[in-house]
């Protein structure tokens, strides 16, 4: 029996478990089981809370298909609310260790001592193609043409902790997300696969994003994807440094500082606590 919490950030839902609950358990196999929406609890991903030797706390993240992710933007907001409200970390500013590096988190705490908003320093995006990685002769992969089936798509790829590919469109069509998303995710030029973000720029302060996540499929929101999308739009001079982003599950606020660091602010919500009877 495993104690867990289920949370969501803008509709991107997660199972969170303390490491002491699952000693000796294969995290990848457990993620596939608990994230299954028919035979498990159901979620886009699973996070494990571990002690850290390098920061205040460590976040281990797995996608619903059992693959490990370096980082998850909506996940880290849920994780941060979890560790604060469960009394594991009782500071409003702290550091979270991830496979994508150490992230600083700042919490807005209400009078009831509950977390109202979470601001995360997501770090600097990496545009260097070989670091994302993208197989190309180009130094950076911005506004380049890739062939997907019979179509030619203009794509931009960025490493925002995890690989992201951004497709700018005049209108986001759900059918394109389901059809093109998985093809681009596993395209030959992306040896580690990629997340795929379809982006509609409304004006220089507001964009819409719909994401096909690597290892999870279409989700209601992707924090790192939103950050990558805003930075790509900023790099191409489509938007300014402060952008509101609408995703199917809600809204996120993103801003870029003078050092090109990307900051994400949004909420996180508890759905339930429960017990999982592992088989």
N, C-alpha and C positions, 0 to 999 in steps of 0.2 A: 504494500500500500504506500503510495507516494502523495504527500501533501503538495498542492500546487495552487497557483493563482492564475487566472486568465485576465488579460488586460488588452486594451486596444489604444492605438494612437491614430486618430483620423481614420478609423475603420480597419487599420492594419493590425490584426490580432495575434496575440502571443500567449504561450504557456511559459510561466516562470517558476523555476524550482530551485531550492537551495541545494548546494552540492552535498550536504550531509544526508539528504534524503535519498540520494542515488549513488552511494559509494559502490564502486565495482561494476556499475551499469554502463553498457555501451551507449554513449550519448547519441550517436548517429541513429542507431536502431530505435532508441526510445523516442527520438524526434519524429521519425516516420510513424510510429504507433500513436503518439499522443496528438499529433497534428491531423491525423486522418479524421475527416469530417463525418464519416459514417460509422467507423469502428473504434474511434478514439474520442478525444475531447473536441478536436477541431481547431485549427489555427494555421496562420501563415508561417509561423516559426516557433522555435523553442529557445529559451535562454536559461542558462544555469548561473547562479550566483556563487562565485568562488572568492576565497581570500586572495589578496594580491601582495606580492613582495615589492612591487614597484609603484603602487598607487593606493588609493583608499579602498578600492574594491575591483573585482575583475568580472567582466561580462563575457560569457561563452555563448556564441550564437550558432544555431543550426536552422537551415531552411526546412520546409515541410517535406522535402524529398530526402532528407538525411544528410545533405551536403553541408559542410561547415562554411559559414560566411565570416569574412573578416570584420564586418561591421554592419549595423542596421540603425538607420537614423530614427525611425519611429520606435524601434525596439529600445534604443538607449534612453528615450524619454520615459517609456514604461518602466524600464529597469530602474531608472533613477527615482521615480515616484515609489516604486516597490521598496527599494532599500531604505529610503527615508521613512516611509510610513510604517514599515515593519520593524523599525528601530535598529537596523543594521548599520546605517550611517546616519548620524544625527547632526549634520551640518547642512547649511543651505548652499554652500559652495564646496565641491569635492571633485576628485579625479577618478575616472573610470578607465581601467586597463582593457583594451580590446586588441584583436589581432591587427587592426589598422592603426595602432598607436594609442597613446593615453589622451583621453578627451576630458576637457574641463566642463563641468556642469554647474549651472546656477539655477537655483529653485526660487520661485515666488511662492511664499508660504502664507496661507490665510490665517485669520484669527483662530480658526479651529485646529491649527497645526497640520492642516492637510495641504498637499501640493496643488497649487492652482495652475501654474505654468512652468515650463522647463526650457531654459536656454542652453544650447549646446554649441561649444566651439568645435566645428566639424573639421577645422584645419584648412590647409591650402590644397586646392585641386591640383592634380598633376596632368599636364597635357602631353608630355613626352610619350610618343606612341609605343615605344618598346617597353615602357613601364606599365602600360594599362593592362595587358599588352594587346597591340594590334599588329598583325603581319602586314607591313607596308614599307615602301621606300620613303615615305614622308616622315619628317621629323615629328610633326603633330598631325592629328587626323581630324580636321575641322572642315565641315562643308565639302566632304569628299563623296564621290559616287560609289555605291556598292550595288552589285547585282543580286537581287533576291527573286528567285524564280524567273519569271519573264519581265520583272519590273526593275527599273533603276531608281535607287533611293539615295537621296542626299542625306548623309549621316555625319554626326560629330561625336567623337568618343573622348571620354575623360575618366580619370581615376579619382573617385571621391571616396577613398577608403576601399571601395569595390569598383569594378569596371562598369561604366555606364555609357550607353549610346543614345544620342538625342536625335529625334526626327522632328523637325519643325513642319507643322501643317497649318493650313488655313482653317481646318475644322477637324476635331478629333472624332473619328468614327470607330465605334466599339468593334465592329467587324474587322477593321484593320489591325487593332490591338491583338485580337485573337488569331488573325491569319498571319500577319507579318511578324508579330512579337516572337513566337517560338522559332521562326526561321532565322531572324537576325540574332537571337540569343545564341544559337549554335552555329552561326555562320563560320566558315572555314578561317576567316581572317581573325577570329577571336579564339585563341587557343585555350583560354580559361573561361570561355563563354562570356556573355555580357548581359546586363540588365538593359531593357529597352524602354525609352521614355518618348511618348508622343506629346508634343508641346504646341500649344496654340498661344501666341503672344497677342493679348488683347490691347495692351498699351504698355508704356514704359514702366509701369508700376504694378501690373497685374498680368498673370499668365495662368493658363490651365494646363495640367499635366495628368496623363493617364499612363500607368506603368505596367509592363510585363516583366515580372521579376525573375531573375536567374534562380532556378531551383524551386520556385513557388508558383509561377504563372501569374495571371492577372490579379492584382491586389487593389484594394481601395485607396492605398496611399503607399508611397515609398519615400522615406525621409532623405536618404542619400541621393535618390533619383531627383527629388525636388531641388536639392542643393546643386547637383550637377547640371540640371536643366537651367536654373537661374544663372549659374556661372557661364554656361555656354552662350546663353542669350546676352549676358553682359559683355562677354568677350567679342561677340559679333555686333555689339552696340545696339541691340534691340531693346534693352532695358537699362535702368539705372542701378544703383547699388542697394536699394531697398525695394523689395518686391513681395507682394501678397500672392500666394499661390493657391488656386482652387484645385483640389483633387476630388475624386468621387466620394471620399469619406469625410471631407471637411476642408479646412483651410490651414495653411502654415505661413509663417512670416520668415523671410530669409533676407539677410543683409550681408554685404561684403565690405570689409574694412579697407583702410588704405594700404594694408600689407597683403591684400588679396586673401585674407582668411574669411571663410564662410561661416556664418552663424545662423542657426535654425532655432526658432521659438515656436512652441505649440503646447498642447495639452496632452494628458494621458488619463485614461479612465480604468478603474477596476470594473470587471464584469462579474467575477465570482471567485470565491475560494472553494476548493474541493479536495477530494481524495480520489486518486487514480488507482484502480486495482489492476496492477500490471500482470500480464499473463506470460 
